[in-house]
Amino acid sequence: MALPACGELTLTREVRRTPSEGEIALMDPRDTAHQQAERLMAARCPKGYDIVEEGEAVVGQTTSADTTRHKGFFGPTQSTTAQSEDRREWRVKYKCKTDGAATAKAAAMHDVVVRY
């Protein structure tokens, strides 16, 4: 779960988490959602974190169809037109910082997701 300030609208949600990694969806790409994600990353990485990659990701598709009926010379006909659009999210990958004695597994990669 996200860590919003008291009275603040929750614009993030944790969608995946293991002991070594996680994924956070940002419901809004504006500053408030990014600040909430930064607080969550800081909570997951007490020694700090580095953002290693940012970008859009396709996370699904929305399809709509329109059917038109016609009266033709040989009887009724119909035609259907379908249109698909990708659903996208903004993702920020970050890596937890570790001290010299930590293993590579403890420095796991995490995803932060922005939905818009």
ZAMARSE-140561 format. One line per 2 residues: for each residue y, z, x of C-alpha. Coordinates in Angstrom, 1 decimal, decimal comma, always signed. Each point is the difference from the previous one (the first is absolute). Example, Ala and Ser with C-alpha at 12.3 -4.5 7.8 and 13.67 -1.06 7.14 Angstrom:
residues 2
-4,5/+7,8/+12,3; +3,4/-0,7/+1,4 $
***
This chain:
residues 116
+0,0/+0,0/+0,0; +3,5/-0,7/+1,1 $
+2,4/+2,7/+1,1; +3,2/-0,5/-2,0 $
+2,9/+2,4/+0,2; +0,5/+2,4/-3,0 $
+1,2/-2,1/-3,0; -0,5/-3,3/+1,9 $
-1,8/-2,8/-1,7; -3,4/-0,8/+1,7 $
+0,2/-3,5/+1,4; -3,1/+0,2/+2,1 $
-3,6/+0,6/-0,6; -2,9/+0,4/+2,4 $
-2,6/-2,6/-0,8; -2,5/+0,5/+2,8 $
-0,6/+2,9/+2,4; -2,7/+1,0/+2,5 $
+0,1/+2,7/+2,7; +1,3/-2,7/+2,4 $
+2,1/-2,4/-2,1; +1,7/-0,6/-3,3 $
+2,0/-2,4/-2,2; +3,2/+0,7/-1,9 $
+1,4/-2,2/-2,8; +3,8/-0,2/-0,3 $
+0,9/-0,7/-3,6; +3,5/-1,1/+1,0 $
+1,1/-1,7/+3,2; +3,4/+1,9/+0,2 $
+0,9/+2,8/+2,4; -1,2/+2,9/-2,2 $
-3,6/-1,3/+0,0; +0,1/-0,6/+3,7 $
+1,3/+3,6/+0,6; -2,8/+1,4/-2,1 $
-2,5/-2,1/+2,0; +1,5/+1,2/+3,3 $
-0,4/+3,6/-1,2; -3,7/-0,6/-0,9 $
-0,7/-1,7/+3,3; +1,7/+2,9/+1,8 $
-2,3/+2,4/-1,9; -3,1/-2,0/+0,9 $
+1,1/-0,3/+3,7; +1,4/+3,4/+1,1 $
+0,4/-1,3/+3,6; +2,0/-3,0/-1,3 $
-0,8/-3,6/-0,7; +0,8/-3,6/+1,1 $
+0,4/-2,9/-2,5; -2,0/-2,8/+1,5 $
+0,2/-2,7/-2,7; +1,9/-0,8/-3,2 $
-0,4/-2,9/-2,5; -1,0/-1,2/-3,4 $
-3,5/+0,0/-1,2; -1,6/-1,8/-3,0 $
-1,7/+2,7/-2,1; -1,0/-2,0/-3,1 $
+1,0/-2,8/-2,3; +1,5/-0,3/-3,4 $
-1,0/-3,0/-2,1; +1,6/-1,2/-3,2 $
-1,2/-2,9/-2,2; +1,7/-2,1/-2,7 $
-2,0/-2,1/-2,5; +1,6/-2,8/-2,0 $
-1,6/-1,6/-3,0; +0,8/-3,6/-1,0 $
-0,9/-2,2/-2,9; -1,4/-3,1/+1,6 $
-1,0/-3,4/-1,4; -3,6/+0,9/+0,4 $
+0,4/+3,6/-1,2; +1,4/+3,2/+1,3 $
+0,2/+0,6/+3,8; +1,1/+2,8/+2,1 $
+1,2/+0,5/+3,6; +0,1/+3,2/+2,0 $
+2,2/+0,7/+3,0; -0,7/+3,0/+2,2 $
+2,3/+1,4/+2,6; -0,9/+2,6/+2,7 $
+2,4/+2,2/+2,0; -0,9/+2,2/+2,9 $
+0,7/+3,8/-0,3; +1,5/+1,2/+3,2 $
+0,6/+3,4/+1,7; +2,0/+0,9/+3,1 $
-2,2/+1,8/+2,5; +1,0/+2,1/+3,0 $
-2,7/+0,9/+2,4; +0,5/+3,0/+2,2 $
-2,0/+1,7/+2,7; +0,0/+3,8/+0,5 $
+1,1/+1,2/+3,4; -2,4/+2,2/+1,9 $
+0,1/+2,2/+3,1; -1,9/-1,0/+3,1 $
-3,1/+1,9/-1,0; -0,4/-1,6/-3,4 $
-2,6/-2,7/-0,6; +0,8/-3,5/-1,1 $
-1,5/+0,8/-3,4; +2,7/+2,7/-0,6 $
+2,6/-2,7/+0,5; -1,1/-1,9/-3,1 $
+1,9/-2,8/-1,6; +1,5/+0,5/-3,5 $
+1,5/-2,4/-2,6; +3,1/+0,6/-2,0 $
+0,4/-2,4/-3,0; +3,1/-1,1/-1,8 $
-0,3/-1,4/-3,5; +2,7/-2,1/-1,6 $
***
